[in-house]
């Protein structure tokens, strides 16, 4: 852990008021940063030999977006806040240590979150930087009609050390009250945390595989089974497209929601 990560986190969930507005006050769609929530220390470590970038999540809630950084690792004394700026369709979130002079001899994992309000309908890319300016990860979120989708993703443990030759894996989709999309034997780095995220574009359901911890790498690859449940789709015929983390097409399927 670098020395910049100083000082302890709040022992209970606290809301730190802060604000940011990129448009004229009072105008529709005025972008606001409502505040930072910081959990108590989840797990304490005396060593910083294995830093963790944690997991980034972005969830639409009406015209608001809740951005969370789970298992963010900082010095035990650190107090943090998250600030955000909006540029076109990109939301840039930066973590800041508000008490850099306070340092303890341990590190902790914390859950951080911030709520953004006043976003216009559309798709956004969220980029999160830690207090050292390192990229934690990127996520996609949609405000508007597509945000009505309810998505729950799963990732299996590493299934096997795969052969050197790449195998694209098997794409499946089934409908039984809920759309279940699965990508079996998806090949990623052994350390990768991968989420399948869904967005609706007209009659096309786009499922994007996203690595939520891009800063963590191992010297091996694994085959994983990835899946996502998608709820909230209206009845009708849809085209399903699945893209891997490099935005390469895994496959396309035709489905019908009764």
N, C-alpha and C positions, 0 to 999 in steps of 0.2 A: 504494500500500500504506500503510495507516494505521500510525502509530507504535507502536500496541499490538503489531503483529506484529514483535517483536524477537527477536533471538538465534538461533543456528544449529542445524541439525538434525544428528542423530547420523550419522557417516559410514558406519556399517554397521548392519545390522538389529539392533536391541537391544530386549530385552524389559524393560519397566519394570513391576515388580510393583506392583499396587494391587488393592484389593478393595472390594466393596460388596455388602451383603447386606440385602435388604428383608424377610426373614422370620427366624424364630427359627433360630439355628444348628443344624445337624444335621437340620432338618426336610426332608422330601421337597419338591423344587421350589425349594429355597433358591437365590436369584438371586445370582450371583457375577460380578464383573468380573475376568478373569484377568490382564490386562496390556495394554500398548500396544507395538506394533511400529512402528518408524520407519525408513524406508529412508535410504540416502545421497541426497545431492542429485542429482536426475535431470537437471535443466537449470537453469543459472544465468542470471539476467538482471540487468543493471545498472539497469534501469528498472522501476518498478512502475506504469507508465501503463496497463497492461491486465491488471488482476487476474483470476485464474481461480478459480472455486469448485471446479473439479475434478468428480469423479464419485463418487457414493455407491453402494455395493453391500452387500447383506446376503444371506448364504448360510447355510442351515440345515445343520448337521452333527450328526445325531442329536438330542440334547437341547441342543446348543450352537448358537450363532449367531456367525458370523464377519462382522464389520462392517468394511468397508474404505473409505477415502477416498483415491482415486487423484488424483494431480496437485494435492495441497493446496499452496497457495502461501504461503510464510512467509519471514521474514527468514532469511538464510543462517546466522545464529548461533542460531536458535531450537531449543530442545529442548522436545518436546511430549509430553503424555500425554492419553489419552482416558478419560473417566469416563462412567458410564452409570447411569441410574435407571429403575426399572420402575414404571409406574402403570397398573394394569388391563392393557389390551392395547397400551399405548404404551411404547416404549423410547426414552428421550431420551438422546442421546449428546452430550457437550460436550467440545470440545478446549480444552486449557489449555496456555499457555506456562509452563514451569517455571523459566525463567531470564530474566525480562523485562528485567533490567538489561543484558544483553549484546546489542549491536547491531552488525551489519555493514552495509556499503554495497552490498548486493546482495540479491536474493530468489532463492529456489529452489523448485522443484516437488518434492514428496515423496509417497511412498505411506505412508499411516498405516493401522493396523488394530488391532482389539481383539476379543478373544473373550469372549463372554458364556455362562455356563453355568447349568444348573439351571432352565431355563424349562419350564413346563408345556406340554402339547400345546395347540395352538390357533394362531390367526392373530394376528400382531403388526404394528403400524406402527412403523417406525424413523424417528426424526427426528434429524438431525445439525446441530449448531450449531458454527460455528468459534469461534476464541478471542475474537472480537469480538461474539459473540452473534448473528451473521448466519446465516440458514438456508442450509445447503449443499444440502439436499434431503431427500426422504422416500422410503422404500422399504417394501415389504411382504414379510413372510417368514412361513412356516407351519411349525410344529413338529408332528410327528406323521405321520399317514398321507400327507398331501399333500406332506410334505417329501421323500418318496421320488422325486418328479418331478425329472428332470434337464432343465434349461432352458438354451438357448443362443440369444441374441437378436442380431439384426443391424439396422443402419440404413444406408440408402444415402446417398450424397452428395445435395445439393440437385439435383433434377431440372430445375426450371424456376421462373422467377418467375411465380406463378400469376395468373390474372385476379382481379378484385375479388370476383366471385361465388364463394361457397364451394361446393366439391364434396366430398362425404363420402368419396370414394375407394372402392376395390373390395376386398372381403373374400373371401379364399379359404382353403380348407383341403384338404390331401391327406394320405393315409396310405400310406406305403411303408416299413414297418419302423419309422418314426418319424412322429409327427404334425408336419406343417409348416403353420403358420398365417401368412398374409401379409396385410398391409394396404397396398395400393398407393395411391399419391397421398395419403398422410396429410398433412394440412396443419398445419404448426407454424411457430413463429418460426424464422428462419434460423439463430439461434445455438443452438437447442434440441438437446440430446442426449436421445434418446427410446429407452427400452427397453420391450419387451413382456415382461411377467412373468405366469407361469401358476400357478394354484392349483386344487386339486381340491376341490369341495364336493359330496359325494355323487356323483351321476352328471353333474354339471355342471362343465365346465372353464371357469374364468373367466380370461380373458387381459386384464390391465390394462396400458394404455400409461402409462408414467411418465416425466416429464421429470426427469432426474437432475441438471440444472444450472439450477434455476429462477431463480437470481440473474443469469444471463447473458441479455441481450436485445439484439436488433438491430432496425433500422428496416425490416424486410422480413419476408416469409413465404416458405416454401418447401414444395414437395411432396416428400415422402420415401417410399420404399418401406421398410416395416418388416416384419420377419419373426421368427419364433421357432420353434425346434425343441423339441418336448416328448417326452421319453422316460420310461419307467417306468410307463406306463398299463396297467392290466390289460385283458384282452379284454372287450368289451362295447360297448353303445351309450351315447353321451354327447351332451349338449347343450353346444355351444360358444358362449360369450358373449364378445364383445370390447368393451371399454370404452375410450374415449379418456382423455386425461389429466384431463379435467373430469368423468370418470365418466359420460359420456353414452354410450349404447349405439351402437356402430358397426354391429353386426349379430349375428345368431344363426344358427348352422348345426347340423345334425344329422350326427354322424359315427359310424362304427363302427370299433372297433379289433379286428382279427381275432385 
